[in-house]
C-alpha cells in the first residue's frame, strides 16, 4: 500500500469520527432539551409533574425514579406492618419499632416522615402527588 493511501485513509477516519461525534451531540441536545412540546415527546403517559418540577427528559426520569423509591418504601413498610400485626395481633405504636432503615421511613423526594396511624395501621406519604401510593 502506498504512503499516500495510508495518509488518506487516516484522514477519512478522522472525518468519519468527527461526523459521528457531531451526530451524537445533536441527538443528545434534542433529547435533553425536549420538553412536553418538543421533539422528544416529553413526559410519559400517566406522569403528573409536581409544581415547579422538571421539564426535561432526564429530570422527569429522575423525578419518576424518586417516586418509585417512595412507592417501594411504603410497600416495605406496609409489609412489615402486616407481619407485625400477624405476630402480635396489633400494629406497632410507631414506625421505628419495625426496625427498618431510617431512610426508608421518610419520602426520598422531600425528606418528610410518612404519616402513620397505629390504630388502623395505615401509612401514607404527604408529598403532593404521592397520595395515591
C-alpha positions in Angstrom: 0.0 0.0 0.0 1.4 3.4 -0.9 2.1 6.0 1.6 -0.4 8.4 0.0 -3.3 5.8 0.5 -2.3 5.3 4.2 -2.4 9.0 4.9 -5.7 9.4 3.1 -7.2 6.5 5.0 -6.3 8.1 8.3 -7.8 11.4 7.1 -11.1 9.8 6.2 -11.2 8.0 9.5 -10.8 11.4 11.3 -13.6 12.9 9.3 -15.9 10.0 10.0 -15.1 10.3 13.7 -16.0 14.0 13.7 -19.2 13.3 11.9 -20.3 10.6 14.3 -19.4 12.8 17.3 -21.4 15.7 15.8 -24.4 13.4 15.2 -24.2 12.1 18.8 -24.1 15.7 20.2 -27.1 16.7 18.1 -29.1 13.7 19.3 -28.1 14.4 23.0 -29.1 18.1 22.5 -32.5 17.1 21.2 -33.0 14.6 23.9 -32.0 16.9 26.8 -33.9 19.9 25.5 -37.1 18.1 24.7 -40.0 19.2 26.9 -43.6 18.3 26.6 -44.0 20.2 23.4 -40.6 19.4 22.0 -39.3 16.8 19.6 -38.8 14.2 22.2 -42.4 13.9 23.2 -42.0 15.0 26.8 -43.3 13.1 29.7 -44.5 9.5 29.5 -48.2 8.7 29.8 -49.5 8.9 33.4 -46.7 11.2 34.6 -48.1 14.0 36.8 -45.4 16.6 37.3 -45.2 18.3 40.7 -45.4 22.1 40.8 -42.1 23.5 39.6 -41.0 20.0 38.6 -38.6 19.1 35.8 -39.4 19.6 32.2 -36.5 17.8 30.5 -36.5 14.1 30.0 -33.5 13.4 32.3 -35.2 15.5 35.0 -38.5 13.7 34.5 -36.8 10.3 34.7 -35.1 11.3 37.9 -38.3 12.5 39.4 -40.1 9.3 38.4 -37.2 7.3 40.0 -37.7 9.1 43.3 -41.4 8.5 43.1 -40.8 4.8 42.6 -38.4 4.7 45.5 -41.1 6.4 47.7 -43.7 3.8 46.5 -41.2 0.9 47.3 -40.6 2.4 50.8 -44.3 2.4 51.5 -44.7 -1.1 50.2 -41.9 -2.4 52.5 -43.4 -0.5 55.5 -46.9 -2.0 54.8 -45.5 -5.5 54.5 -43.6 -5.0 57.8 -46.7 -3.7 59.5 -48.7 -6.7 58.3 -46.0 -9.1 59.6 -46.0 -7.2 63.0 -49.8 -7.5 63.1 -49.7 -11.2 62.3 -47.3 -11.8 65.2 -48.7 -9.6 67.9 -52.4 -9.1 66.8 -51.8 -5.3 66.9 -49.9 -2.7 65.0 -46.8 -1.2 66.5 -47.1 2.3 68.1 -44.5 3.8 65.8 -42.8 3.0 62.6 -39.4 2.9 64.4 -40.5 -0.3 66.1 -40.3 -2.0 62.7 -36.5 -1.7 62.7 -36.4 -0.6 59.1 -33.6 1.7 57.9 -34.3 5.3 59.0 -34.0 6.5 55.3 -37.0 4.2 54.3 -39.3 5.9 56.9 -39.4 9.2 55.0 -40.1 10.3 51.5 -36.9 10.4 49.4 -38.3 13.4 47.4 -39.0 15.8 50.3 -37.5 14.1 53.3 -40.7 14.4 55.3 -41.7 11.5 57.5 -44.5 9.2 56.4 -47.9 9.7 58.3 -48.7 6.6 60.3 -51.9 5.8 62.2 -51.2 3.0 64.7 -54.9 2.3 65.3 -55.6 1.3 61.7 -52.0 0.5 60.5 -52.3 2.9 57.6 -49.3 4.7 56.3 -49.1 7.4 53.6 -46.9 10.0 52.1 -47.8 13.6 52.4 -45.7 14.8 49.4 -48.0 16.2 46.7 -48.6 13.6 44.0 -47.6 10.7 46.3 -51.0 10.4 47.9 -52.1 7.6 45.6 -49.2 5.4 46.8 
